[in-house]
Amino acid sequence: MKRTISAMLSAAMLIALGSCGAGQPAEQKSEAAQPALSSITVNYTGSTDPDTTISDLSNMEVTGQYSDGATKTPEGCELLSPVTLKPGTTYLVTVVCGSVTGDTTVTGSGEAQ
């Protein structure tokens, strides 16, 4: 009889503890913070023919360097302002990824007029 009562009390305690989250940490650990984007490197891979307009990132290679040492392509980047290439003229092309910016220079092919 004592064993039966003891077993029933143990089972009741386990059910009660399980339903209130006993055995779980009081606070769940939040997910580890995502590494921050530290800097970006920008390279233009498109045409340098005169009258070529650079208006998006389709001919850009953007590489991000992160606070944890990782290097990968960042998301959410945009071209700061479009440029249309003229012969022999060099342009500073700026890409913005959140609060981080990176530049590259592009020179229109041909002789300056």
Biopython code that builds the backbone (N, CA, C, O; Angstrom):
import numpy as np
from Bio.PDB.StructureBuilder import StructureBuilder

atoms = [
    (1, "MET", "N", (0.818, -1.186, 0.000)),
    (1, "MET", "CA", (0.000, 0.000, 0.000)),
    (1, "MET", "C", (0.865, 1.256, 0.000)),
    (1, "MET", "O", (0.607, 2.203, -0.742)),
    (2, "LYS", "N", (1.915, 1.247, 0.859)),
    (2, "LYS", "CA", (2.798, 2.405, 0.916)),
    (2, "LYS", "C", (3.480, 2.628, -0.429)),
    (2, "LYS", "O", (3.662, 3.769, -0.853)),
    (3, "ARG", "N", (3.861, 1.532, -1.105)),
    (3, "ARG", "CA", (4.502, 1.662, -2.414)),
    (3, "ARG", "C", (3.549, 2.277, -3.428)),
    (3, "ARG", "O", (3.955, 3.111, -4.237)),
    (4, "THR", "N", (2.314, 1.880, -3.390)),
    (4, "THR", "CA", (1.329, 2.400, -4.332)),
    (4, "THR", "C", (1.123, 3.891, -4.111)),
    (4, "THR", "O", (1.095, 4.661, -5.071)),
    (5, "ILE", "N", (0.979, 4.303, -2.866)),
    (5, "ILE", "CA", (0.790, 5.725, -2.549)),
    (5, "ILE", "C", (2.040, 6.507, -2.933)),
    (5, "ILE", "O", (1.940, 7.600, -3.490)),
    (6, "SER", "N", (3.211, 5.959, -2.642)),
    (6, "SER", "CA", (4.464, 6.622, -2.974)),
    (6, "SER", "C", (4.604, 6.780, -4.493)),
    (6, "SER", "O", (5.003, 7.840, -4.975)),
    (7, "ALA", "N", (4.280, 5.742, -5.229)),
    (7, "ALA", "CA", (4.360, 5.798, -6.688)),
    (7, "ALA", "C", (3.372, 6.816, -7.240)),
    (7, "ALA", "O", (3.707, 7.554, -8.166)),
    (8, "MET", "N", (2.165, 6.870, -6.693)),
    (8, "MET", "CA", (1.148, 7.830, -7.158)),
    (8, "MET", "C", (1.588, 9.254, -6.863)),
    (8, "MET", "O", (1.416, 10.139, -7.701)),
    (9, "LEU", "N", (2.158, 9.492, -5.673)),
    (9, "LEU", "CA", (2.647, 10.823, -5.322)),
    (9, "LEU", "C", (3.809, 11.233, -6.233)),
    (9, "LEU", "O", (3.884, 12.384, -6.662)),
    (10, "SER", "N", (4.703, 10.306, -6.524)),
    (10, "SER", "CA", (5.831, 10.607, -7.414)),
    (10, "SER", "C", (5.332, 10.969, -8.809)),
    (10, "SER", "O", (5.809, 11.925, -9.420)),
    (11, "ALA", "N", (4.376, 10.206, -9.300)),
    (11, "ALA", "CA", (3.825, 10.481, -10.629)),
    (11, "ALA", "C", (3.131, 11.834, -10.649)),
    (11, "ALA", "O", (3.282, 12.588, -11.611)),
    (12, "ALA", "N", (2.374, 12.155, -9.607)),
    (12, "ALA", "CA", (1.681, 13.439, -9.533)),
    (12, "ALA", "C", (2.684, 14.591, -9.499)),
    (12, "ALA", "O", (2.470, 15.630, -10.123)),
    (13, "MET", "N", (3.786, 14.397, -8.760)),
    (13, "MET", "CA", (4.796, 15.459, -8.681)),
    (13, "MET", "C", (5.469, 15.659, -10.037)),
    (13, "MET", "O", (5.722, 16.795, -10.437)),
    (14, "LEU", "N", (5.759, 14.576, -10.742)),
    (14, "LEU", "CA", (6.382, 14.696, -12.064)),
    (14, "LEU", "C", (5.463, 15.422, -13.047)),
    (14, "LEU", "O", (5.917, 16.259, -13.827)),
    (15, "ILE", "N", (4.195, 15.103, -13.007)),
    (15, "ILE", "CA", (3.230, 15.769, -13.883)),
    (15, "ILE", "C", (3.146, 17.247, -13.543)),
    (15, "ILE", "O", (3.146, 18.090, -14.440)),
    (16, "ALA", "N", (3.075, 17.569, -12.265)),
    (16, "ALA", "CA", (2.974, 18.964, -11.837)),
    (16, "ALA", "C", (4.228, 19.737, -12.225)),
    (16, "ALA", "O", (4.132, 20.858, -12.727)),
    (17, "LEU", "N", (5.397, 19.155, -12.001)),
    (17, "LEU", "CA", (6.644, 19.829, -12.354)),
    (17, "LEU", "C", (6.773, 19.999, -13.865)),
    (17, "LEU", "O", (7.226, 21.040, -14.341)),
    (18, "GLY", "N", (6.377, 18.986, -14.608)),
    (18, "GLY", "CA", (6.464, 19.060, -16.065)),
    (18, "GLY", "C", (5.552, 20.123, -16.647)),
    (18, "GLY", "O", (5.907, 20.771, -17.632)),
    (19, "SER", "N", (4.400, 20.307, -16.061)),
    (19, "SER", "CA", (3.463, 21.287, -16.616)),
    (19, "SER", "C", (3.852, 22.723, -16.311)),
    (19, "SER", "O", (3.411, 23.638, -17.006)),
    (20, "CYS", "N", (4.671, 22.941, -15.286)),
    (20, "CYS", "CA", (5.049, 24.316, -14.969)),
    (20, "CYS", "C", (6.440, 24.655, -15.479)),
    (20, "CYS", "O", (6.954, 25.739, -15.205)),
    (21, "GLY", "N", (7.056, 23.736, -16.221)),
    (21, "GLY", "CA", (8.351, 24.024, -16.816)),
    (21, "GLY", "C", (9.509, 23.809, -15.880)),
    (21, "GLY", "O", (10.604, 24.304, -16.149)),
    (22, "ALA", "N", (9.317, 23.086, -14.784)),
    (22, "ALA", "CA", (10.418, 22.827, -13.871)),
    (22, "ALA", "C", (11.511, 22.089, -14.623)),
    (22, "ALA", "O", (11.232, 21.296, -15.522)),
    (23, "GLY", "N", (12.731, 22.348, -14.258)),
    (23, "GLY", "CA", (13.845, 21.729, -14.941)),
    (23, "GLY", "C", (14.307, 22.538, -16.142)),
    (23, "GLY", "O", (15.366, 22.247, -16.698)),
    (24, "GLN", "N", (13.561, 23.525, -16.553)),
    (24, "GLN", "CA", (13.947, 24.397, -17.660)),
    (24, "GLN", "C", (14.575, 25.651, -17.086)),
    (24, "GLN", "O", (14.196, 26.079, -15.996)),
    (25, "PRO", "N", (15.533, 26.258, -17.793)),
    (25, "PRO", "CA", (16.096, 27.519, -17.315)),
    (25, "PRO", "C", (15.018, 28.577, -17.203)),
    (25, "PRO", "O", (14.078, 28.598, -17.997)),
    (26, "ALA", "N", (15.147, 29.459, -16.217)),
    (26, "ALA", "CA", (14.149, 30.509, -16.018)),
    (26, "ALA", "C", (14.022, 31.388, -17.253)),
    (26, "ALA", "O", (12.922, 31.807, -17.612)),
    (27, "GLU", "N", (15.143, 31.665, -17.898)),
    (27, "GLU", "CA", (15.120, 32.469, -19.112)),
    (27, "GLU", "C", (15.769, 31.674, -20.225)),
    (27, "GLU", "O", (16.849, 31.112, -20.040)),
    (28, "GLN", "N", (15.129, 31.621, -21.370)),
    (28, "GLN", "CA", (15.721, 30.953, -22.508)),
    (28, "GLN", "C", (16.832, 31.830, -23.064)),
    (28, "GLN", "O", (16.686, 33.049, -23.154)),
    (29, "LYS", "N", (17.934, 31.210, -23.433)),
    (29, "LYS", "CA", (19.018, 31.983, -24.022)),
    (29, "LYS", "C", (18.566, 32.493, -25.381)),
    (29, "LYS", "O", (18.000, 31.749, -26.181)),
    (30, "SER", "N", (18.824, 33.769, -25.631)),
    (30, "SER", "CA", (18.476, 34.306, -26.936)),
    (30, "SER", "C", (19.467, 33.784, -27.952)),
    (30, "SER", "O", (20.577, 33.376, -27.608)),
    (31, "GLU", "N", (19.052, 33.800, -29.216)),
    (31, "GLU", "CA", (19.949, 33.345, -30.265)),
    (31, "GLU", "C", (21.199, 34.211, -30.264)),
    (31, "GLU", "O", (21.160, 35.394, -29.926)),
    (32, "ALA", "N", (22.282, 33.606, -30.641)),
    (32, "ALA", "CA", (23.547, 34.350, -30.680)),
    (32, "ALA", "C", (23.399, 35.539, -31.621)),
    (32, "ALA", "O", (22.761, 35.445, -32.670)),
    (33, "ALA", "N", (23.990, 36.641, -31.234)),
    (33, "ALA", "CA", (23.924, 37.845, -32.055)),
    (33, "ALA", "C", (24.572, 37.575, -33.407)),
    (33, "ALA", "O", (25.604, 36.910, -33.492)),
    (34, "GLN", "N", (23.956, 38.098, -34.460)),
    (34, "GLN", "CA", (24.499, 37.948, -35.798)),
    (34, "GLN", "C", (25.742, 38.814, -35.934)),
    (34, "GLN", "O", (25.777, 39.924, -35.403)),
    (35, "PRO", "N", (26.770, 38.326, -36.639)),
    (35, "PRO", "CA", (27.958, 39.138, -36.854)),
    (35, "PRO", "C", (27.605, 40.404, -37.627)),
    (35, "PRO", "O", (26.757, 40.379, -38.520)),
    (36, "ALA", "N", (28.251, 41.496, -37.283)),
    (36, "ALA", "CA", (27.987, 42.779, -37.928)),
    (36, "ALA", "C", (28.851, 42.927, -39.172)),
    (36, "ALA", "O", (29.998, 42.480, -39.213)),
    (37, "LEU", "N", (28.271, 43.567, -40.188)),
    (37, "LEU", "CA", (29.014, 43.890, -41.399)),
    (37, "LEU", "C", (29.975, 45.023, -41.068)),
    (37, "LEU", "O", (29.543, 46.096, -40.646)),
    (38, "SER", "N", (31.272, 44.797, -41.254)),
    (38, "SER", "CA", (32.295, 45.782, -40.904)),
    (38, "SER", "C", (32.688, 46.663, -42.082)),
    (38, "SER", "O", (32.844, 47.875, -41.938)),
    (39, "SER", "N", (32.848, 46.042, -43.251)),
    (39, "SER", "CA", (33.256, 46.780, -44.442)),
    (39, "SER", "C", (32.854, 45.995, -45.679)),
    (39, "SER", "O", (32.519, 44.813, -45.596)),
    (40, "ILE", "N", (32.891, 46.661, -46.828)),
    (40, "ILE", "CA", (32.618, 45.979, -48.087)),
    (40, "ILE", "C", (33.685, 46.347, -49.109)),
    (40, "ILE", "O", (34.262, 47.434, -49.077)),
    (41, "THR", "N", (33.924, 45.411, -50.010)),
    (41, "THR", "CA", (34.811, 45.618, -51.144)),
    (41, "THR", "C", (33.946, 45.543, -52.396)),
    (41, "THR", "O", (33.133, 44.630, -52.540)),
    (42, "VAL", "N", (34.121, 46.507, -53.304)),
    (42, "VAL", "CA", (33.289, 46.587, -54.507)),
    (42, "VAL", "C", (34.182, 46.507, -55.737)),
    (42, "VAL", "O", (35.194, 47.202, -55.824)),
    (43, "ASN", "N", (33.801, 45.657, -56.688)),
    (43, "ASN", "CA", (34.501, 45.552, -57.973)),
    (43, "ASN", "C", (33.480, 45.607, -59.092)),
    (43, "ASN", "O", (32.460, 44.919, -59.044)),
    (44, "TYR", "N", (33.754, 46.431, -60.109)),
    (44, "TYR", "CA", (32.884, 46.527, -61.283)),
    (44, "TYR", "C", (33.381, 45.549, -62.326)),
    (44, "TYR", "O", (34.572, 45.519, -62.636)),
    (45, "THR", "N", (32.469, 44.740, -62.876)),
    (45, "THR", "CA", (32.844, 43.705, -63.845)),
    (45, "THR", "C", (32.194, 43.907, -65.207)),
    (45, "THR", "O", (32.324, 43.057, -66.088)),
    (46, "GLY", "N", (31.493, 45.030, -65.386)),
    (46, "GLY", "CA", (30.755, 45.251, -66.626)),
    (46, "GLY", "C", (31.552, 45.981, -67.690)),
    (46, "GLY", "O", (32.763, 46.174, -67.576)),
    (47, "SER", "N", (30.842, 46.373, -68.713)),
    (47, "SER", "CA", (31.419, 47.082, -69.853)),
    (47, "SER", "C", (31.875, 48.484, -69.449)),
    (47, "SER", "O", (31.266, 49.129, -68.596)),
    (48, "THR", "N", (32.951, 48.936, -70.077)),
    (48, "THR", "CA", (33.412, 50.314, -69.875)),
    (48, "THR", "C", (33.220, 51.132, -71.150)),
    (48, "THR", "O", (33.784, 52.217, -71.291)),
    (49, "ASP", "N", (32.431, 50.610, -72.064)),
    (49, "ASP", "CA", (32.150, 51.335, -73.306)),
    (49, "ASP", "C", (31.464, 52.661, -73.004)),
    (49, "ASP", "O", (30.655, 52.745, -72.079)),
    (50, "PRO", "N", (31.783, 53.705, -73.782)),
    (50, "PRO", "CA", (31.109, 54.991, -73.600)),
    (50, "PRO", "C", (29.589, 54.820, -73.668)),
    (50, "PRO", "O", (29.078, 53.981, -74.409)),
    (51, "ASP", "N", (28.899, 55.609, -72.904)),
    (51, "ASP", "CA", (27.438, 55.616, -72.801)),
    (51, "ASP", "C", (26.862, 54.405, -72.065)),
    (51, "ASP", "O", (25.645, 54.221, -72.045)),
    (52, "THR", "N", (27.719, 53.581, -71.462)),
    (52, "THR", "CA", (27.231, 52.501, -70.609)),
    (52, "THR", "C", (26.743, 53.134, -69.312)),
    (52, "THR", "O", (27.456, 53.918, -68.686)),
    (53, "THR", "N", (25.523, 52.788, -68.915)),
    (53, "THR", "CA", (24.973, 53.313, -67.663)),
    (53, "THR", "C", (25.072, 52.232, -66.586)),
    (53, "THR", "O", (24.633, 51.096, -66.771)),
    (54, "ILE", "N", (25.651, 52.616, -65.475)),
    (54, "ILE", "CA", (25.713, 51.730, -64.301)),
    (54, "ILE", "C", (24.606, 52.201, -63.379)),
    (54, "ILE", "O", (24.715, 53.246, -62.737)),
    (55, "SER", "N", (23.529, 51.412, -63.321)),
    (55, "SER", "CA", (22.357, 51.854, -62.556)),
    (55, "SER", "C", (21.914, 50.858, -61.481)),
    (55, "SER", "O", (20.976, 51.122, -60.729)),
    (56, "ASP", "N", (22.595, 49.718, -61.415)),
    (56, "ASP", "CA", (22.260, 48.724, -60.391)),
    (56, "ASP", "C", (23.501, 47.885, -60.107)),
    (56, "ASP", "O", (24.592, 48.201, -60.581)),
    (57, "LEU", "N", (23.333, 46.830, -59.343)),
    (57, "LEU", "CA", (24.473, 46.005, -58.932)),
    (57, "LEU", "C", (24.693, 44.790, -59.832)),
    (57, "LEU", "O", (25.458, 43.891, -59.485)),
    (58, "SER", "N", (24.020, 44.761, -60.995)),
    (58, "SER", "CA", (24.113, 43.571, -61.842)),
    (58, "SER", "C", (25.532, 43.282, -62.321)),
    (58, "SER", "O", (25.856, 42.123, -62.580)),
    (59, "ASN", "N", (26.375, 44.278, -62.445)),
    (59, "ASN", "CA", (27.763, 44.068, -62.863)),
    (59, "ASN", "C", (28.745, 44.416, -61.753)),
    (59, "ASN", "O", (29.868, 44.849, -62.013)),
    (60, "MET", "N", (28.313, 44.223, -60.530)),
    (60, "MET", "CA", (29.152, 44.510, -59.372)),
    (60, "MET", "C", (29.372, 43.235, -58.568)),
    (60, "MET", "O", (28.470, 42.412, -58.410)),
    (61, "GLU", "N", (30.587, 43.094, -58.068)),
    (61, "GLU", "CA", (30.885, 42.048, -57.100)),
    (61, "GLU", "C", (31.070, 42.763, -55.768)),
    (61, "GLU", "O", (32.000, 43.553, -55.606)),
    (62, "VAL", "N", (30.182, 42.484, -54.815)),
    (62, "VAL", "CA", (30.250, 43.110, -53.498)),
    (62, "VAL", "C", (30.568, 42.013, -52.486)),
    (62, "VAL", "O", (29.840, 41.027, -52.372)),
    (63, "THR", "N", (31.658, 42.197, -51.761)),
    (63, "THR", "CA", (32.080, 41.234, -50.752)),
    (63, "THR", "C", (32.075, 41.922, -49.398)),
    (63, "THR", "O", (32.657, 42.995, -49.237)),
    (64, "GLY", "N", (31.423, 41.308, -48.433)),
    (64, "GLY", "CA", (31.348, 41.877, -47.086)),
    (64, "GLY", "C", (32.324, 41.211, -46.136)),
    (64, "GLY", "O", (32.522, 39.996, -46.171)),
    (65, "GLN", "N", (32.924, 42.020, -45.294)),
    (65, "GLN", "CA", (33.776, 41.510, -44.229)),
    (65, "GLN", "C", (33.003, 41.722, -42.924)),
    (65, "GLN", "O", (32.533, 42.824, -42.642)),
    (66, "TYR", "N", (32.879, 40.658, -42.139)),
    (66, "TYR", "CA", (32.048, 40.679, -40.938)),
    (66, "TYR", "C", (32.883, 40.659, -39.660)),
    (66, "TYR", "O", (34.060, 40.299, -39.674)),
    (67, "SER", "N", (32.254, 41.049, -38.565)),
    (67, "SER", "CA", (32.925, 41.176, -37.270)),
    (67, "SER", "C", (33.495, 39.849, -36.754)),
    (67, "SER", "O", (34.401, 39.849, -35.920)),
    (68, "ASP", "N", (32.976, 38.734, -37.238)),
    (68, "ASP", "CA", (33.485, 37.435, -36.797)),
    (68, "ASP", "C", (34.588, 36.901, -37.714)),
    (68, "ASP", "O", (35.044, 35.769, -37.552)),
    (69, "GLY", "N", (35.016, 37.732, -38.687)),
    (69, "GLY", "CA", (36.076, 37.328, -39.604)),
    (69, "GLY", "C", (35.570, 36.690, -40.886)),
    (69, "GLY", "O", (36.360, 36.417, -41.790)),
    (70, "ALA", "N", (34.274, 36.449, -40.981)),
    (70, "ALA", "CA", (33.710, 35.833, -42.183)),
    (70, "ALA", "C", (33.723, 36.820, -43.346)),
    (70, "ALA", "O", (33.686, 38.036, -43.159)),
    (71, "THR", "N", (33.776, 36.260, -44.549)),
    (71, "THR", "CA", (33.703, 37.042, -45.779)),
    (71, "THR", "C", (32.615, 36.409, -46.634)),
    (71, "THR", "O", (32.694, 35.228, -46.972)),
    (72, "LYS", "N", (31.594, 37.198, -46.986)),
    (72, "LYS", "CA", (30.507, 36.689, -47.828)),
    (72, "LYS", "C", (29.786, 37.855, -48.485)),
    (72, "LYS", "O", (30.029, 39.015, -48.152)),
    (73, "THR", "N", (28.901, 37.540, -49.417)),
    (73, "THR", "CA", (28.132, 38.569, -50.109)),
    (73, "THR", "C", (27.041, 39.083, -49.184)),
    (73, "THR", "O", (26.189, 38.310, -48.746)),
    (74, "PRO", "N", (27.052, 40.385, -48.878)),
    (74, "PRO", "CA", (26.012, 40.930, -48.000)),
    (74, "PRO", "C", (24.687, 41.089, -48.745)),
    (74, "PRO", "O", (24.652, 41.138, -49.974)),
    (75, "GLU", "N", (23.617, 41.167, -47.989)),
    (75, "GLU", "CA", (22.288, 41.357, -48.565)),
    (75, "GLU", "C", (21.847, 42.805, -48.385)),
    (75, "GLU", "O", (22.350, 43.514, -47.513)),
    (76, "GLY", "N", (20.901, 43.237, -49.221)),
    (76, "GLY", "CA", (20.304, 44.558, -49.066)),
    (76, "GLY", "C", (21.180, 45.712, -49.519)),
    (76, "GLY", "O", (21.035, 46.830, -49.024)),
    (77, "CYS", "N", (22.075, 45.460, -50.443)),
    (77, "CYS", "CA", (22.960, 46.527, -50.921)),
    (77, "CYS", "C", (22.324, 47.264, -52.103)),
    (77, "CYS", "O", (21.524, 46.707, -52.855)),
    (78, "GLU", "N", (22.707, 48.530, -52.238)),
    (78, "GLU", "CA", (22.188, 49.357, -53.330)),
    (78, "GLU", "C", (23.290, 50.245, -53.879)),
    (78, "GLU", "O", (24.244, 50.581, -53.178)),
    (79, "LEU", "N", (23.146, 50.622, -55.154)),
    (79, "LEU", "CA", (24.030, 51.602, -55.766)),
    (79, "LEU", "C", (23.591, 52.972, -55.284)),
    (79, "LEU", "O", (22.403, 53.291, -55.307)),
    (80, "LEU", "N", (24.561, 53.796, -54.841)),
    (80, "LEU", "CA", (24.201, 55.110, -54.309)),
    (80, "LEU", "C", (23.589, 55.995, -55.387)),
    (80, "LEU", "O", (22.535, 56.592, -55.166)),
    (81, "SER", "N", (24.231, 56.091, -56.549)),
    (81, "SER", "CA", (23.655, 56.875, -57.655)),
    (81, "SER", "C", (24.205, 56.349, -58.970)),
    (81, "SER", "O", (25.371, 55.960, -59.044)),
    (82, "PRO", "N", (23.378, 56.332, -60.009)),
    (82, "PRO", "CA", (23.810, 55.806, -61.304)),
    (82, "PRO", "C", (24.805, 56.751, -61.992)),
    (82, "PRO", "O", (24.821, 57.956, -61.738)),
    (83, "VAL", "N", (25.625, 56.174, -62.861)),
    (83, "VAL", "CA", (26.546, 56.960, -63.672)),
    (83, "VAL", "C", (26.474, 56.472, -65.118)),
    (83, "VAL", "O", (26.206, 55.297, -65.368)),
    (84, "THR", "N", (26.710, 57.363, -66.053)),
    (84, "THR", "CA", (26.809, 57.020, -67.466)),
    (84, "THR", "C", (28.231, 57.337, -67.903)),
    (84, "THR", "O", (28.683, 58.478, -67.805)),
    (85, "LEU", "N", (28.920, 56.329, -68.381)),
    (85, "LEU", "CA", (30.340, 56.458, -68.693)),
    (85, "LEU", "C", (30.590, 57.305, -69.942)),
    (85, "LEU", "O", (29.893, 57.193, -70.950)),
    (86, "LYS", "N", (31.596, 58.140, -69.834)),
    (86, "LYS", "CA", (32.084, 58.955, -70.953)),
    (86, "LYS", "C", (33.520, 58.533, -71.214)),
    (86, "LYS", "O", (34.209, 58.115, -70.284)),
    (87, "PRO", "N", (33.991, 58.629, -72.451)),
    (87, "PRO", "CA", (35.351, 58.196, -72.775)),
    (87, "PRO", "C", (36.411, 58.898, -71.918)),
    (87, "PRO", "O", (36.388, 60.118, -71.756)),
    (88, "GLY", "N", (37.340, 58.101, -71.374)),
    (88, "GLY", "CA", (38.465, 58.636, -70.623)),
    (88, "GLY", "C", (38.131, 59.298, -69.298)),
    (88, "GLY", "O", (39.011, 59.887, -68.671)),
    (89, "THR", "N", (36.905, 59.218, -68.865)),
    (89, "THR", "CA", (36.490, 59.841, -67.604)),
    (89, "THR", "C", (36.378, 58.771, -66.532)),
    (89, "THR", "O", (35.816, 57.702, -66.771)),
    (90, "THR", "N", (36.910, 59.056, -65.352)),
    (90, "THR", "CA", (36.870, 58.117, -64.226)),
    (90, "THR", "C", (35.771, 58.534, -63.258)),
    (90, "THR", "O", (35.644, 59.708, -62.909)),
    (91, "TYR", "N", (34.991, 57.568, -62.838)),
    (91, "TYR", "CA", (33.859, 57.794, -61.933)),
    (91, "TYR", "C", (34.069, 57.014, -60.646)),
    (91, "TYR", "O", (34.597, 55.902, -60.660)),
    (92, "LEU", "N", (33.657, 57.599, -59.547)),
    (92, "LEU", "CA", (33.627, 56.914, -58.262)),
    (92, "LEU", "C", (32.223, 56.334, -58.122)),
    (92, "LEU", "O", (31.238, 57.072, -58.108)),
    (93, "VAL", "N", (32.138, 55.021, -58.019)),
    (93, "VAL", "CA", (30.853, 54.327, -57.891)),
    (93, "VAL", "C", (30.758, 53.816, -56.456)),
    (93, "VAL", "O", (31.626, 53.077, -55.993)),
    (94, "THR", "N", (29.694, 54.218, -55.757)),
    (94, "THR", "CA", (29.531, 53.883, -54.344)),
    (94, "THR", "C", (28.361, 52.925, -54.149)),
    (94, "THR", "O", (27.274, 53.119, -54.694)),
    (95, "VAL", "N", (28.614, 51.888, -53.360)),
    (95, "VAL", "CA", (27.594, 50.910, -52.988)),
    (95, "VAL", "C", (27.347, 51.045, -51.495)),
    (95, "VAL", "O", (28.284, 51.201, -50.711)),
    (96, "VAL", "N", (26.072, 50.983, -51.107)),
    (96, "VAL", "CA", (25.671, 51.105, -49.709)),
    (96, "VAL", "C", (24.986, 49.810, -49.283)),
    (96, "VAL", "O", (24.065, 49.330, -49.943)),
    (97, "CYS", "N", (25.454, 49.255, -48.167)),
    (97, "CYS", "CA", (24.843, 48.063, -47.562)),
    (97, "CYS", "C", (24.503, 48.438, -46.127)),
    (97, "CYS", "O", (25.354, 48.341, -45.242)),
    (98, "GLY", "N", (23.281, 48.859, -45.894)),
    (98, "GLY", "CA", (22.906, 49.345, -44.565)),
    (98, "GLY", "C", (23.658, 50.625, -44.270)),
    (98, "GLY", "O", (23.513, 51.615, -44.987)),
    (99, "SER", "N", (24.462, 50.611, -43.217)),
    (99, "SER", "CA", (25.230, 51.801, -42.862)),
    (99, "SER", "C", (26.684, 51.714, -43.340)),
    (99, "SER", "O", (27.497, 52.582, -43.023)),
    (100, "VAL", "N", (27.004, 50.673, -44.098)),
    (100, "VAL", "CA", (28.370, 50.465, -44.577)),
    (100, "VAL", "C", (28.436, 50.814, -46.059)),
    (100, "VAL", "O", (27.580, 50.398, -46.840)),
    (101, "THR", "N", (29.465, 51.585, -46.447)),
    (101, "THR", "CA", (29.643, 51.952, -47.850)),
    (101, "THR", "C", (30.983, 51.450, -48.366)),
    (101, "THR", "O", (31.935, 51.260, -47.609)),
    (102, "GLY", "N", (31.027, 51.244, -49.669)),
    (102, "GLY", "CA", (32.262, 50.853, -50.338)),
    (102, "GLY", "C", (32.284, 51.484, -51.714)),
    (102, "GLY", "O", (31.235, 51.718, -52.312)),
    (103, "ASP", "N", (33.479, 51.761, -52.218)),
    (103, "ASP", "CA", (33.632, 52.445, -53.500)),
    (103, "ASP", "C", (34.514, 51.648, -54.442)),
    (103, "ASP", "O", (35.335, 50.831, -54.025)),
    (104, "THR", "N", (34.319, 51.912, -55.723)),
    (104, "THR", "CA", (35.227, 51.451, -56.751)),
    (104, "THR", "C", (35.286, 52.540, -57.810)),
    (104, "THR", "O", (34.382, 53.371, -57.899)),
    (105, "THR", "N", (36.327, 52.542, -58.599)),
    (105, "THR", "CA", (36.412, 53.512, -59.689)),
    (105, "THR", "C", (36.215, 52.788, -61.005)),
    (105, "THR", "O", (36.656, 51.651, -61.176)),
    (106, "VAL", "N", (35.545, 53.459, -61.936)),
    (106, "VAL", "CA", (35.304, 52.925, -63.264)),
    (106, "VAL", "C", (35.663, 54.020, -64.262)),
    (106, "VAL", "O", (35.210, 55.157, -64.133)),
    (107, "THR", "N", (36.472, 53.676, -65.248)),
    (107, "THR", "CA", (36.876, 54.645, -66.276)),
    (107, "THR", "C", (36.290, 54.221, -67.613)),
    (107, "THR", "O", (36.452, 53.079, -68.041)),
    (108, "GLY", "N", (35.621, 55.135, -68.255)),
    (108, "GLY", "CA", (35.075, 54.876, -69.580)),
    (108, "GLY", "C", (36.214, 54.659, -70.573)),
    (108, "GLY", "O", (37.213, 55.379, -70.552)),
    (109, "SER", "N", (36.056, 53.666, -71.439)),
    (109, "SER", "CA", (37.107, 53.366, -72.397)),
    (109, "SER", "C", (37.155, 54.424, -73.511)),
    (109, "SER", "O", (36.150, 55.059, -73.828)),
    (110, "GLY", "N", (38.323, 54.590, -74.082)),
    (110, "GLY", "CA", (38.511, 55.563, -75.155)),
    (110, "GLY", "C", (39.196, 56.807, -74.644)),
    (110, "GLY", "O", (39.491, 56.931, -73.455)),
    (111, "GLU", "N", (39.441, 57.708, -75.541)),
    (111, "GLU", "CA", (40.109, 58.969, -75.232)),
    (111, "GLU", "C", (39.090, 59.997, -74.726)),
    (111, "GLU", "O", (37.967, 60.078, -75.224)),
    (112, "ALA", "N", (39.504, 60.766, -73.738)),
    (112, "ALA", "CA", (38.647, 61.851, -73.238)),
    (112, "ALA", "C", (38.439, 62.858, -74.360)),
    (112, "ALA", "O", (39.355, 63.140, -75.133)),
    (113, "GLN", "N", (37.247, 63.387, -74.440)),
    (113, "GLN", "CA", (36.940, 64.351, -75.505)),
    (113, "GLN", "C", (36.933, 65.749, -74.976)),
    (113, "GLN", "O", (36.693, 66.693, -75.729)),
]
sb = StructureBuilder()
sb.init_structure("model")
sb.init_model(0)
sb.init_chain("A")
sb.init_seg("    ")
for serial, (resi, resn, name, xyz) in enumerate(atoms, 1):
    if name == "N":
        sb.init_residue(resn, " ", resi, " ")
    sb.init_atom(name, np.array(xyz, "f"), 0.0, 1.0, " ", f" {name:<3s}", serial, name[0])
structure = sb.get_structure()
